[in-house]
């Protein structure tokens, strides 16, 4: 209870749980002085640009976001206030835009979308319904696990259950399927029980207190579990590698262009 009040008080007063101590502040001030160099003057415009970023960043936030904002600021300066010749200005703006767009792609993090789509098009979600075991009084978690291994399965509902509860509307989920996926799903579940859990309970004169549920999925494309797992794993691994490659390219571009930007 005391911890709850502490968190509430921090929320009200906006007092952080983490705060740099005196040694940290001294170190950060020294590092900032050395990074900025000979010019110790305060940028009179900092609160017109960096304020919106700085006031919301924490030590655990990503390095890429910081670089991205800095380059966006640099490009804005080159577009609106540069004193160097137009040819060099346009060259720098083009380079900065290249890095910014790549950064936006990385931060959008849509690399796994194709793998997500493949799984949606090749799987069906299933709710498994069990008769609630008659647990002994004061049963421990170990006891319940033991009883669960012996519980009686009452039914399986296809394309329903927890997935529908999370998404909110199963029709929306199905709309995200490709036409091939919709056809495959329709053919797979046409002879299976597709009632909602609430309908199944009503039809069987049961309540949620009478049952327990578990959730799983099955592949609908006729291939073996091993084949599908291999395909799914490969797609995710390729997506992760693509993201790693783009991050490497992002910082490689900064390394290549930074000397020009510093002119």
N, C-alpha and C positions, 0 to 999 in steps of 0.2 A: 504493500500500500504506500509506503514511504517513497518508493521509486516512482510510483505513478504521479505523486504530488510533485516530485522533483522535475519530472519530464514536463508536467503541466506548467510549472513555474517558469522553466526555461522557454517554453513556447510563448507564454504571455509576455515575459520580459525580453525575449529574443536573446537570452544569454546562452551562448554555445556550451556544449559539454566539453568541447576541445578548445584550447586557447594556447597560443604559443607563449612559452615562458620567457623570462627576461633574456636568458642565454640565446634562445631561438630568435627573439626579436633583434638582438644585437647582431647575430650572425646574418640574418636576412637583410638588415639595413646595410651592413658592410658589403655583402654580395651585390646588392642593388647599386650601391655607390660605384663598385668596381665595374659592373656590367654597363652602366650608363656612361661611364668614362669621365672626361674632364668637365662636362656640362652638368652642374648640380642644380640648375634652375628647375623650378616646377612648371610643367606644361600647363598653361592656363586653360587649356581646352580638355584636360583629361576627363573632367566630369561630363563632357558633352559626347564622349565616345566610350572610353574604357569603363566608366562607372557602371554601365549596364551589364558588362561582362564580369568585372572584378568583384562586384558586390555579391555575385551569386556563385563564384567558384570556390572550391575547397581543395585542400591538398590532395585529396584522392581522385579528383577529376582528371580526365585524360590530357595527355600532352598534345594530341592532335587538335583538340578543340582550341587550345591556346594558340597554336601555330596558325590555325585556320583564321581566327579572329584577327591576329596580327597582320596576316597577308591581306585580308579584306580591307583593313585600315590602310595599309600601304598602297593598295590599288586605288582606293578612293582618293588618297592624296595625289597619286600620279595622274588620275583622271581630272582632278579639279584644281590642283595647285602647283603642279610641277613647273620648274623653271628651265629644265633641260630641253634640248631640241625635240621636235615632234617625233622624229624617226625613232630616237632612243626611248622616248616616252611610250610610244605605241608598242615597241618591242617588249618593254618591261610589263606593260599592262597585259599583253598577250601571254607572257610567261606566267604571270600571277594568276590570270584567269584559268590557265591550264591546271595549275596546282589547286586552285580553289574548287574547280569543278570535280577534280579527282577526290578532293577532301569531302565534298558533298556526297559523292557516291559512296565513299567508305562509311561516312557517318549515317547515311540512309540505311546501310546494312541490309540490303535486299539480296545478298548473295545466295541465301538458302531458299529463296522463293521457288525456284524450279524444283528443288527437292521436296519442299512442302506440297507443291502442286502435284508432283508425282505420287506422293503418299496419299493425298486426298483422292486422286483418281483411281488408286489401286487398293484402297482399304475401306472397310466398313466398320463403324464403331458398334460395340456390343455391350449391353448391360446384362450381367449374369445375376440372377435372383436366387438367393439362398433362404431357406427357412432359418430363422434366427435360432441359434443353439440355446438350449436351456442351461445357461452358465450356472455353475454352483455359486452360492452366496460367497461374497468376498473373493471372487475369482481373480487371480493375478493375470497380468498380460501373458505370461507363459502359458497359463491354463487356457486362456482364450485362443491363443495360437493353436494349441493342441486340439481344442474343440473345433476350430474352424476347418481343420484338415478333414474332419469327419462330417461337416455340415451337408445337408441335403440340398441339391440343386433343384429349384422349382421351375426355372425357365430361363430362356435367353431372348432378349429383345434386340432386334437389329436396327441400326441407324437411329438410336435414341439414347436416353439416359443422361449421364453426367455431361456428355459432350453438348447435348442440347441445352442443358442448364447453364453451361459456361457461355455458349455462343448466344443463347437467348432465343434463337429461332432457327430450327433445323433447315427450314427452307432457304434461309440466307446461306447456310453452309453448302447446301446442294447447288445453289446458284453459282458457287465458286468452282464447281466441277466443270471439266471440259465436257463437250458433247459425248466424247468416247467414254469418259468417266461416268457420266450419267447413265449411258446405255449399259455399261458394265455393272454398275450398282443395281440398276433396275432388274437386270437378268439374274443377278446373284441373290437378291432378297425377295423375289416375287413369290417364292414358296415358303418364306420364313415369317416368323412373328414380328411384325413391325409396329405393334401397339406402343403407345407411350406407357411409361411406368405407372402413371396415375390411372390410365385405362385398365391396365393389367390388374392392378390392385382392386379396382372396383369390380371387374368381371369375376374375380376370384374371392370376393368378400373378405379381403384382407386390408390391413393398414400398414403404413411404413414401420410401425412398431413390431409387426409380425415377421419382418424380413430383414435381410442384410444384402447389400449389393457389392459387386465388384465389376471392374470395367476392363475390357480388352478390345482387340480388333482382329479382323481376319483379312487376308489378302483376297481380292476378288478376281484376279487376272488368270487364275488357273495354274500359275507357276508355283514351285515349291517354296516353302518358308526360307530355305537356304538361299535359293536364287534371288528371291525378293529382298532378303536381308542384305545380300551382297550388292545388289543394285542400289538400294537405299543408302547403305554405308558409303559406297563409292561416290554417289552424288553429293553427299554432305562433305566428304573429305575434299572433293574437288572445289566445292564452294568455299570451304575454309582456306584452301590453298590460294584461291583467287583473291580472297580478301588480304591474306598475308602478302601476296605479290603486289597488290595495289598499295598497301601501306609502305612496302619497301620502295616502290616507285615514287610515292609521295615525298618521302624524305630524300630520295636520290635526286629528285627534281629541285628540292630546296637547296641541296648541296651544290647542284650544278648552276643554279640561277642566282644564288645568294650574293655572290661576288658582284654580279651586274647590278642587283638591286641596291647594293650598298654604295654605288657610285653617286 
